[in-house]
Amino acid sequence: MKTKRHAGKRPTPVASLILAVALVLGISATAVADRTHLKPGFNMFSPQQDIELGKKYSSEVEHQIPMLNDPKVDNYLNQLGHRLDAHLPPGTPAYPFQYKCVNDMAINAFALPGGFIYINRGVIEAADTEAQLAGVMAHETSHVVLRHSTNQVSKAYAWQAPLSVLGGALGSGSIVGVLAQMGISSGMNMLFLKYSRTDESQADILGTQILYDTGYDPRAMAQFFEKIQAESKGNPAEFFSDHPNPDHRIERVDEEVQKLGGPPPGYKSDSPEFEQIKHYVHSLPPAPKQKAVPSKGNSESTQPAPPSGGYLNFQSSDVQLRYPDTWSNYGQGSTLAFAPQGALVDDGHGNTALAYGVIVSTFEPHNDSGSAISLGAATDQLLQNMLHSNPQMRVVRQHESMQLGGQAALSALLSNDSPKGGRESDWLVTTLRPNGLFYIVCVAPQDEYNSYKQAFQTLIDSTRFPQ
Ligand code: ZN
């Protein structure tokens, strides 16, 4: 949706200039045989905004993936992680690093901007030594320090950002507001843009330096990548789908180890704590068979997790209601949408369609009679309208009486082609308000409708109209 809408546009000269500057600043290796000095590339965001983004999306991510939530494991990861992040390059902003274990056997890990790092239990179970686990963590920490996520976003969106944003006005506004200005509605997908091979190489090099400075065997990270690649034979480890394997990965890391003067004297490879945690994690019940890491931003649509059973209040001057706490609300004029992440799907014609969630809006019926229009007549007009703009839509049931916010209402059940493919069910509820026909449409794919029914019912039952 993002790319389609802007297809054909080219970067403005301002943006081209900025991108050129970024290329120059991106990576600068010193000529002397010393460690490689790496700096974050071009970025429209401040480090503080990286933290703000990471914080916001970490809570959303944790609703979507199976967290292990085991204090013993998370404490161990944090102790190890904080030993590593105490050895970052001088001048690194104070990111609030935190490390959490994901209950997923796939060998993978990921980082959100600002220091929110997630390690799958599969990494702990696959690592031979603490240094190998530390290597994966140092690699993720390096993505944070080098600000690769927001650098990717900056490069991808610089040309469509308002001039005020490029001019530095970004510092004052809320990050979500700024993303909205840039036409990025699904902020989370944007943070999962795939890293480039250059990003990967940089994270390897900085990760190797962090391992060295912390006193670990600096070759351990590359050894681990080599090992999981060798063991995966033809079915590459998930890690490499999100962290593309750079050319000459091992050679490049070895080169950096040479620049550092070889492994540090008395370097550490393993610890009794690691062996204990590995054994403990291995003894835990098997992980649920579910893809844990959210998919990287591309056209591939994800299936959102069904509502969790918790609710949030929404209140405007026109309406108040409760909606699932794992959903977000989006407002556009007098139309509101409540939907989970991943609910907006490109319909294949460049339009964004809602595949899951609820739309709340008001329809103005035409009325030539002079007397007040009836609820039934107004609802028929709305239905005609919907059938006209959705040629595949069918009415399953209609004109069933119910109550909405203490008023007489009508309910109808419709079916339509889902933008995800297959059919969807649409539950329409209408009632008359002073400014027209107020309506709610609840949408879910037919085969998943049952998982959403309770959330739809709760939203409808909780709807009130403030006087
Ligand atoms: Zn990576």
Boltz pocket constraint, residues with backbone or C-beta under 6 A from the ligand:
constraints:
  - pocket:
      binder: B
      contacts: [[A, 139], [A, 143], [A, 195], [A, 199], [A, 200], [A, 203], [A, 242], [A, 243]]
      max_distance: 6.0
